[in-house]
Amino acid sequence: MKDKDFLIWLCERLELIHKENPNVDYMLKLKSIICDYPEDKITPNTYQNPVNAVLIFDADYDKLSDDTKKIVDQQIKGLKELADDETI
């Protein structure tokens, strides 16, 4: 799904399902962002932080794409370096 389509879906969900007032400042801001957002931008569906990397590693590492495995490996390496750092 393209990012802009996701933001539109999110905005509509906030209004129609959660009954957010479409005229409050944060909803107007979201609509403004949607209007100016590039049509073809796509962000991966994975949120990448060290904790998430470890969870992915433990659960489904073999199922990850090669690019995602590289990211996970880098994050785990960073965690190991933090653990080995005596100043922490």
MOPAC internal coordinates of N, CA, C and O (Angstrom, degrees):
PM7 1SCF
backbone

  N    0.0000 0     0.00 0     0.00 0    0    0    0
  C    1.4455 1     0.00 0     0.00 0    1    0    0
  C    1.5289 1   108.30 1     0.00 0    2    1    0
  O    1.2310 1   120.84 1   -44.30 1    3    2    1
  N    1.3006 1   115.99 1   135.70 1    3    2    1
  C    1.4648 1   120.37 1   177.15 1    5    3    2
  C    1.5249 1   109.16 1   -71.30 1    6    5    3
  O    1.2310 1   121.30 1   -31.14 1    7    6    5
  N    1.3315 1   115.12 1   148.86 1    7    6    5
  C    1.4679 1   120.75 1  -177.06 1    9    7    6
  C    1.5264 1   112.03 1   -56.39 1   10    9    7
  O    1.2310 1   120.83 1   136.62 1   11   10    9
  N    1.3244 1   116.01 1   -43.38 1   11   10    9
  C    1.4642 1   119.16 1  -177.79 1   13   11   10
  C    1.5275 1   110.70 1   -62.32 1   14   13   11
  O    1.2310 1   120.45 1   138.40 1   15   14   13
  N    1.3320 1   116.74 1   -41.60 1   15   14   13
  C    1.4690 1   120.34 1   177.35 1   17   15   14
  C    1.5226 1   110.97 1   -62.13 1   18   17   15
  O    1.2310 1   120.77 1   141.19 1   19   18   17
  N    1.3358 1   116.13 1   -38.81 1   19   18   17
  C    1.4572 1   119.60 1   178.07 1   21   19   18
  C    1.5291 1   111.02 1   -64.59 1   22   21   19
  O    1.2310 1   120.74 1   135.98 1   23   22   21
  N    1.3271 1   116.20 1   -44.02 1   23   22   21
  C    1.4704 1   119.67 1  -179.97 1   25   23   22
  C    1.5219 1   111.39 1   -63.35 1   26   25   23
  O    1.2310 1   120.38 1   141.79 1   27   26   25
  N    1.3282 1   116.87 1   -38.21 1   27   26   25
  C    1.4714 1   120.62 1   176.42 1   29   27   26
  C    1.5253 1   109.57 1   -63.53 1   30   29   27
  O    1.2310 1   120.99 1   134.19 1   31   30   29
  N    1.3342 1   115.72 1   -45.81 1   31   30   29
  C    1.4692 1   120.01 1   178.20 1   33   31   30
  C    1.5249 1   110.67 1   -58.45 1   34   33   31
  O    1.2310 1   120.77 1   135.14 1   35   34   33
  N    1.3335 1   116.14 1   -44.86 1   35   34   33
  C    1.4549 1   120.89 1  -179.85 1   37   35   34
  C    1.5251 1   111.25 1   -61.80 1   38   37   35
  O    1.2310 1   120.64 1   134.35 1   39   38   37
  N    1.3073 1   116.37 1   -45.65 1   39   38   37
  C    1.4643 1   121.28 1   179.46 1   41   39   38
  C    1.5296 1   110.87 1   -60.54 1   42   41   39
  O    1.2310 1   120.62 1   133.12 1   43   42   41
  N    1.3160 1   116.42 1   -46.88 1   43   42   41
  C    1.4716 1   120.43 1   178.97 1   45   43   42
  C    1.5223 1   111.46 1   -63.60 1   46   45   43
  O    1.2310 1   120.54 1   141.13 1   47   46   45
  N    1.3214 1   116.58 1   -38.87 1   47   46   45
  C    1.4684 1   120.23 1   178.55 1   49   47   46
  C    1.5275 1   110.96 1   -64.29 1   50   49   47
  O    1.2310 1   120.91 1   137.45 1   51   50   49
  N    1.3298 1   115.87 1   -42.55 1   51   50   49
  C    1.4674 1   118.89 1   178.08 1   53   51   50
  C    1.5283 1   111.20 1   -60.45 1   54   53   51
  O    1.2310 1   120.90 1   138.86 1   55   54   53
  N    1.3224 1   115.88 1   -41.14 1   55   54   53
  C    1.4661 1   119.91 1  -178.85 1   57   55   54
  C    1.5288 1   112.58 1   -74.94 1   58   57   55
  O    1.2310 1   120.40 1   131.21 1   59   58   57
  N    1.3205 1   116.84 1   -48.79 1   59   58   57
  C    1.4605 1   120.51 1  -169.92 1   61   59   58
  C    1.5268 1   113.85 1   -86.06 1   62   61   59
  O    1.2310 1   120.07 1   142.41 1   63   62   61
  N    1.3097 1   117.47 1   -37.59 1   63   62   61
  C    1.4652 1   120.66 1  -177.62 1   65   63   62
  C    1.5244 1   111.49 1   -91.53 1   66   65   63
  O    1.2310 1   120.90 1   133.05 1   67   66   65
  N    1.3294 1   115.88 1   -46.95 1   67   66   65
  C    1.4701 1   120.22 1  -176.20 1   69   67   66
  C    1.5252 1   112.82 1   -93.55 1   70   69   67
  O    1.2310 1   120.88 1   179.12 1   71   70   69
  N    1.3265 1   115.91 1    -0.88 1   71   70   69
  C    1.4791 1   122.74 1   174.72 1   73   71   70
  C    1.5242 1   113.40 1    58.64 1   74   73   71
  O    1.2310 1   120.84 1  -145.05 1   75   74   73
  N    1.3493 1   116.00 1    34.95 1   75   74   73
  C    1.4661 1   119.71 1   174.64 1   77   75   74
  C    1.5274 1   108.71 1   -68.54 1   78   77   75
  O    1.2310 1   121.11 1   -38.04 1   79   78   77
  N    1.3070 1   115.47 1   141.96 1   79   78   77
  C    1.4556 1   121.15 1   176.80 1   81   79   78
  C    1.5331 1   108.62 1   -69.12 1   82   81   79
  O    1.2310 1   119.28 1   -58.93 1   83   82   81
  N    1.3372 1   118.98 1   121.07 1   83   82   81
  C    1.4585 1   121.24 1  -176.71 1   85   83   82
  C    1.5264 1   113.78 1   -67.42 1   86   85   83
  O    1.2310 1   120.25 1   170.64 1   87   86   85
  N    1.3287 1   117.12 1    -9.36 1   87   86   85
  C    1.4617 1   120.37 1  -175.93 1   89   87   86
  C    1.5291 1   114.26 1  -104.80 1   90   89   87
  O    1.2310 1   120.03 1  -175.53 1   91   90   89
  N    1.3247 1   117.55 1     4.47 1   91   90   89
  C    1.4625 1   118.76 1   176.53 1   93   91   90
  C    1.5208 1   109.55 1   -76.52 1   94   93   91
  O    1.2310 1   121.03 1   -19.77 1   95   94   93
  N    1.3151 1   115.63 1   160.23 1   95   94   93
  C    1.4608 1   120.31 1  -171.78 1   97   95   94
  C    1.5239 1   114.43 1   -56.86 1   98   97   95
  O    1.2310 1   119.60 1   136.43 1   99   98   97
  N    1.3323 1   118.36 1   -43.57 1   99   98   97
  C    1.4675 1   119.65 1  -176.89 1  101   99   98
  C    1.5253 1   112.47 1   -70.76 1  102  101   99
  O    1.2310 1   120.26 1   150.02 1  103  102  101
  N    1.3289 1   117.11 1   -29.98 1  103  102  101
  C    1.4713 1   119.46 1   176.25 1  105  103  102
  C    1.5337 1   110.10 1   -73.10 1  106  105  103
  O    1.2310 1   120.33 1   140.86 1  107  106  105
  N    1.3111 1   116.97 1   -39.14 1  107  106  105
  C    1.4610 1   120.09 1   176.04 1  109  107  106
  C    1.5215 1   110.71 1   -64.68 1  110  109  107
  O    1.2310 1   120.63 1   140.77 1  111  110  109
  N    1.3207 1   116.39 1   -39.23 1  111  110  109
  C    1.4635 1   120.87 1   176.86 1  113  111  110
  C    1.5324 1   110.62 1   -62.91 1  114  113  111
  O    1.2310 1   120.28 1   135.35 1  115  114  113
  N    1.3195 1   117.08 1   -44.65 1  115  114  113
  C    1.4574 1   121.13 1   178.36 1  117  115  114
  C    1.5299 1   110.70 1   -59.95 1  118  117  115
  O    1.2310 1   120.25 1   136.87 1  119  118  117
  N    1.3097 1   117.13 1   -43.13 1  119  118  117
  C    1.4698 1   120.59 1   178.96 1  121  119  118
  C    1.5252 1   111.42 1   -65.10 1  122  121  119
  O    1.2310 1   120.61 1   143.05 1  123  122  121
  N    1.3078 1   116.44 1   -36.95 1  123  122  121
  C    1.4567 1   120.74 1   177.13 1  125  123  122
  C    1.5266 1   110.92 1   -64.97 1  126  125  123
  O    1.2310 1   120.83 1   137.53 1  127  126  125
  N    1.3221 1   116.01 1   -42.47 1  127  126  125
  C    1.4657 1   120.61 1   177.39 1  129  127  126
  C    1.5325 1   109.76 1   -62.13 1  130  129  127
  O    1.2310 1   120.55 1   135.87 1  131  130  129
  N    1.3164 1   116.56 1   -44.13 1  131  130  129
  C    1.4636 1   120.84 1   179.42 1  133  131  130
  C    1.5244 1   110.74 1   -58.86 1  134  133  131
  O    1.2310 1   120.39 1   135.75 1  135  134  133
  N    1.3097 1   116.87 1   -44.25 1  135  134  133
  C    1.4773 1   120.58 1  -178.35 1  137  135  134
  C    1.5272 1   111.70 1   -62.04 1  138  137  135
  O    1.2310 1   120.15 1   143.65 1  139  138  137
  N    1.3121 1   117.32 1   -36.35 1  139  138  137
  C    1.4655 1   121.13 1  -176.74 1  141  139  138
  C    1.5249 1   113.90 1   -93.36 1  142  141  139
  O    1.2310 1   120.20 1   176.69 1  143  142  141
  N    1.3191 1   117.23 1    -3.31 1  143  142  141
  C    1.4571 1   120.85 1  -174.71 1  145  143  142
  C    1.5277 1   111.07 1   -75.61 1  146  145  143
  O    1.2310 1   119.71 1   -38.94 1  147  146  145
  N    1.3341 1   118.16 1   141.06 1  147  146  145
  C    1.4681 1   120.68 1   178.34 1  149  147  146
  C    1.5323 1   111.19 1   -60.34 1  150  149  147
  O    1.2310 1   121.01 1   -39.40 1  151  150  149
  N    1.3214 1   115.68 1   140.60 1  151  150  149
  C    1.4628 1   121.42 1  -176.14 1  153  151  150
  C    1.5301 1   113.36 1   -65.58 1  154  153  151
  O    1.2310 1   120.00 1   143.21 1  155  154  153
  N    1.3184 1   117.60 1   -36.79 1  155  154  153
  C    1.4621 1   120.56 1  -169.33 1  157  155  154
  C    1.5228 1   115.60 1  -105.48 1  158  157  155
  O    1.2310 1   120.09 1  -172.50 1  159  158  157
  N    1.3259 1   117.43 1     7.50 1  159  158  157
  C    1.4706 1   119.59 1  -178.50 1  161  159  158
  C    1.5281 1   109.72 1   -71.51 1  162  161  159
  O    1.2310 1   121.55 1   -45.46 1  163  162  161
  N    1.3408 1   114.64 1   134.54 1  163  162  161
  C    1.4642 1   120.80 1   177.54 1  165  163  162
  C    1.5238 1   108.02 1  -130.85 1  166  165  163
  O    1.2310 1   120.74 1   -55.93 1  167  166  165
  N    1.3243 1   116.19 1   124.07 1  167  166  165
  C    1.4545 1   122.44 1   177.56 1  169  167  166
  C    1.5237 1   107.91 1  -102.66 1  170  169  167
  O    1.2310 1   119.76 1   -43.19 1  171  170  169
  N    1.3349 1   118.06 1   136.81 1  171  170  169
  C    1.4781 1   119.55 1   178.44 1  173  171  170
  C    1.5242 1   111.33 1   -58.07 1  174  173  171
  O    1.2310 1   120.68 1   -28.48 1  175  174  173
  N    1.3063 1   116.30 1   151.52 1  175  174  173
  C    1.4575 1   121.66 1  -178.33 1  177  175  174
  C    1.5185 1   113.90 1   -79.72 1  178  177  175
  O    1.2310 1   119.55 1  -178.00 1  179  178  177
  N    1.3173 1   118.46 1     2.00 1  179  178  177
  C    1.4622 1   120.14 1  -179.10 1  181  179  178
  C    1.5129 1   110.08 1   -98.82 1  182  181  179
  O    1.2310 1   120.99 1   -47.99 1  183  182  181
  N    1.3052 1   115.72 1   132.01 1  183  182  181
  C    1.4584 1   122.08 1   173.10 1  185  183  182
  C    1.5045 1   106.43 1   -90.71 1  186  185  183
  O    1.2310 1   120.06 1   -54.90 1  187  186  185
  N    1.3204 1   117.49 1   125.10 1  187  186  185
  C    1.4576 1   119.23 1  -171.48 1  189  187  186
  C    1.5162 1   111.78 1  -115.74 1  190  189  187
  O    1.2310 1   121.48 1   -70.92 1  191  190  189
  N    1.3020 1   114.78 1   109.08 1  191  190  189
  C    1.4554 1   122.42 1   170.60 1  193  191  190
  C    1.5252 1   106.88 1  -141.17 1  194  193  191
  O    1.2310 1   119.10 1   -13.92 1  195  194  193
  N    1.3052 1   119.32 1   166.08 1  195  194  193
  C    1.4707 1   120.00 1  -175.20 1  197  195  194
  C    1.5258 1   114.32 1   -57.24 1  198  197  195
  O    1.2310 1   119.59 1   140.84 1  199  198  197
  N    1.3124 1   118.40 1   -39.16 1  199  198  197
  C    1.4615 1   120.08 1  -179.50 1  201  199  198
  C    1.5166 1   109.79 1   -64.98 1  202  201  199
  O    1.2310 1   120.47 1   133.96 1  203  202  201
  N    1.3336 1   116.71 1   -46.04 1  203  202  201
  C    1.4553 1   121.36 1   178.66 1  205  203  202
  C    1.5228 1   110.52 1   -61.00 1  206  205  203
  O    1.2310 1   120.18 1   140.66 1  207  206  205
  N    1.3115 1   117.26 1   -39.34 1  207  206  205
  C    1.4668 1   120.75 1  -179.74 1  209  207  206
  C    1.5227 1   110.60 1   -60.14 1  210  209  207
  O    1.2310 1   120.23 1   137.28 1  211  210  209
  N    1.3080 1   117.17 1   -42.72 1  211  210  209
  C    1.4554 1   120.31 1  -179.81 1  213  211  210
  C    1.5264 1   109.87 1   -66.63 1  214  213  211
  O    1.2310 1   120.17 1   138.74 1  215  214  213
  N    1.3207 1   117.29 1   -41.26 1  215  214  213
  C    1.4630 1   120.23 1   178.45 1  217  215  214
  C    1.5238 1   110.94 1   -62.05 1  218  217  215
  O    1.2310 1   120.53 1   136.65 1  219  218  217
  N    1.3292 1   116.60 1   -43.35 1  219  218  217
  C    1.4651 1   120.13 1   177.69 1  221  219  218
  C    1.5212 1   109.25 1   -63.63 1  222  221  219
  O    1.2310 1   120.61 1   135.47 1  223  222  221
  N    1.3175 1   116.43 1   -44.53 1  223  222  221
  C    1.4598 1   121.04 1  -177.43 1  225  223  222
  C    1.5261 1   110.07 1   -58.04 1  226  225  223
  O    1.2310 1   120.54 1   134.75 1  227  226  225
  N    1.2991 1   116.57 1   -45.25 1  227  226  225
  C    1.4547 1   120.20 1  -178.39 1  229  227  226
  C    1.5261 1   112.00 1   -69.34 1  230  229  227
  O    1.2310 1   119.88 1   146.68 1  231  230  229
  N    1.3075 1   117.84 1   -33.32 1  231  230  229
  C    1.4578 1   120.88 1  -172.02 1  233  231  230
  C    1.5274 1   113.40 1   -88.44 1  234  233  231
  O    1.2310 1   120.08 1   124.58 1  235  234  233
  N    1.3201 1   117.44 1   -55.42 1  235  234  233
  C    1.4577 1   119.99 1  -167.56 1  237  235  234
  C    1.5205 1   113.75 1  -141.52 1  238  237  235
  O    1.2310 1   119.53 1  -142.11 1  239  238  237
  N    1.2871 1   118.50 1    37.89 1  239  238  237
  C    1.4637 1   120.81 1  -174.74 1  241  239  238
  C    1.5266 1   111.61 1   -54.64 1  242  241  239
  O    1.2310 1   119.89 1   136.09 1  243  242  241
  N    1.3086 1   117.82 1   -43.91 1  243  242  241
  C    1.4665 1   120.70 1  -176.82 1  245  243  242
  C    1.5262 1   113.20 1   -65.66 1  246  245  243
  O    1.2310 1   120.32 1   160.09 1  247  246  245
  N    1.3172 1   116.99 1   -19.91 1  247  246  245
  C    1.4607 1   120.91 1  -179.10 1  249  247  246
  C    1.5323 1   112.99 1   -88.14 1  250  249  247
  O    1.2310 1   120.16 1   171.83 1  251  250  249
  N    1.3344 1   117.30 1    -8.17 1  251  250  249
  C    1.4588 1   121.27 1  -176.51 1  253  251  250
  C    1.5210 1   111.30 1   -75.12 1  254  253  251
  O    1.2310 1   120.90 1   -26.33 1  255  254  253
  N    1.3312 1   115.89 1   153.67 1  255  254  253
  C    1.4657 1   120.23 1   173.26 1  257  255  254
  C    1.5228 1   108.51 1   -70.01 1  258  257  255
  O    1.2310 1   120.76 1   -18.32 1  259  258  257
  N    1.3213 1   116.16 1   161.68 1  259  258  257
  C    1.4639 1   120.31 1   179.93 1  261  259  258
  C    1.5219 1   111.57 1   -59.74 1  262  261  259
  O    1.2310 1   120.31 1   139.99 1  263  262  261
  N    1.3393 1   117.01 1   -40.01 1  263  262  261
  C    1.4680 1   120.20 1   179.60 1  265  263  262
  C    1.5249 1   111.19 1   -63.60 1  266  265  263
  O    1.2310 1   120.52 1   137.38 1  267  266  265
  N    1.3247 1   116.61 1   -42.62 1  267  266  265
  C    1.4591 1   120.05 1   179.89 1  269  267  266
  C    1.5208 1   110.48 1   -68.29 1  270  269  267
  O    1.2310 1   119.99 1   142.72 1  271  270  269
  N    1.3424 1   117.62 1   -37.28 1  271  270  269
  C    1.4679 1   120.35 1   176.96 1  273  271  270
  C    1.5281 1   110.42 1   -60.01 1  274  273  271
  O    1.2310 1   120.14 1   140.85 1  275  274  273
  N    1.3230 1   117.34 1   -39.15 1  275  274  273
  C    1.4715 1   120.55 1   178.85 1  277  275  274
  C    1.5232 1   110.29 1   -61.40 1  278  277  275
  O    1.2310 1   120.77 1   136.33 1  279  278  277
  N    1.3359 1   116.14 1   -43.67 1  279  278  277
  C    1.4632 1   120.68 1   179.83 1  281  279  278
  C    1.5282 1   109.97 1   -63.64 1  282  281  279
  O    1.2310 1   120.63 1   133.19 1  283  282  281
  N    1.3236 1   116.40 1   -46.81 1  283  282  281
  C    1.4659 1   121.01 1   179.94 1  285  283  282
  C    1.5223 1   110.07 1   -60.36 1  286  285  283
  O    1.2310 1   120.67 1   134.85 1  287  286  285
  N    1.3219 1   116.32 1   -45.15 1  287  286  285
  C    1.4711 1   120.14 1  -179.95 1  289  287  286
  C    1.5275 1   111.37 1   -60.47 1  290  289  287
  O    1.2310 1   120.34 1   139.06 1  291  290  289
  N    1.3326 1   116.95 1   -40.94 1  291  290  289
  C    1.4668 1   120.75 1   178.80 1  293  291  290
  C    1.5262 1   110.37 1   -64.54 1  294  293  291
  O    1.2310 1   120.66 1   138.41 1  295  294  293
  N    1.3282 1   116.34 1   -41.59 1  295  294  293
  C    1.4563 1   119.69 1  -178.85 1  297  295  294
  C    1.5265 1   111.45 1   -67.31 1  298  297  295
  O    1.2310 1   120.48 1   139.30 1  299  298  297
  N    1.3130 1   116.68 1   -40.70 1  299  298  297
  C    1.4584 1   120.15 1   178.71 1  301  299  298
  C    1.5216 1   110.04 1   -66.35 1  302  301  299
  O    1.2310 1   120.14 1   140.22 1  303  302  301
  N    1.3226 1   117.33 1   -39.78 1  303  302  301
  C    1.4620 1   120.94 1   176.23 1  305  303  302
  C    1.5383 1   109.78 1   -58.86 1  306  305  303
  O    1.2310 1   120.82 1   136.90 1  307  306  305
  N    1.3429 1   116.03 1   -43.10 1  307  306  305
  C    1.4617 1   120.00 1   178.11 1  309  307  306
  C    1.5177 1   112.35 1   -63.03 1  310  309  307
  O    1.2310 1   120.15 1   140.86 1  311  310  309
  N    1.3304 1   117.33 1   -39.14 1  311  310  309
  C    1.4646 1   120.70 1   177.36 1  313  311  310
  C    1.5241 1   111.10 1   -64.64 1  314  313  311
  O    1.2310 1   120.85 1   138.83 1  315  314  313
  N    1.3289 1   115.97 1   -41.17 1  315  314  313
  C    1.4644 1   119.30 1   179.10 1  317  315  314
  C    1.5236 1   110.53 1   -64.53 1  318  317  315
  O    1.2310 1   120.57 1   141.23 1  319  318  317
  N    1.3240 1   116.52 1   -38.77 1  319  318  317
  C    1.4634 1   119.89 1   178.50 1  321  319  318
  C    1.5211 1   110.50 1   -65.08 1  322  321  319
  O    1.2310 1   120.78 1   139.93 1  323  322  321
  N    1.3357 1   116.12 1   -40.07 1  323  322  321
  C    1.4716 1   119.30 1   176.48 1  325  323  322
  C    1.5172 1   111.05 1   -62.41 1  326  325  323
  O    1.2310 1   120.66 1   137.63 1  327  326  325
  N    1.3286 1   116.34 1   -42.37 1  327  326  325
  C    1.4611 1   120.21 1  -179.22 1  329  327  326
  C    1.5276 1   111.33 1   -64.83 1  330  329  327
  O    1.2310 1   120.29 1   147.03 1  331  330  329
  N    1.3272 1   117.06 1   -32.97 1  331  330  329
  C    1.4530 1   121.03 1  -179.12 1  333  331  330
  C    1.5282 1   113.10 1   -82.12 1  334  333  331
  O    1.2310 1   120.70 1   165.53 1  335  334  333
  N    1.3378 1   116.27 1   -14.47 1  335  334  333
  C    1.4646 1   120.92 1  -177.92 1  337  335  334
  C    1.5288 1   109.60 1   -74.41 1  338  337  335
  O    1.2310 1   120.10 1   -60.46 1  339  338  337
  N    1.3023 1   117.41 1   119.54 1  339  338  337
  C    1.4620 1   121.78 1  -175.70 1  341  339  338
  C    1.5257 1   112.78 1   -73.10 1  342  341  339
  O    1.2310 1   119.95 1   166.96 1  343  342  341
  N    1.3375 1   117.69 1   -13.04 1  343  342  341
  C    1.4638 1   119.73 1  -177.85 1  345  343  342
  C    1.5186 1   111.78 1   -81.65 1  346  345  343
  O    1.2310 1   120.06 1   169.80 1  347  346  345
  N    1.3131 1   117.49 1   -10.20 1  347  346  345
  C    1.4733 1   119.98 1  -177.59 1  349  347  346
  C    1.5077 1   110.14 1   -96.24 1  350  349  347
  O    1.2310 1   120.10 1   180.00 1  351  350  349

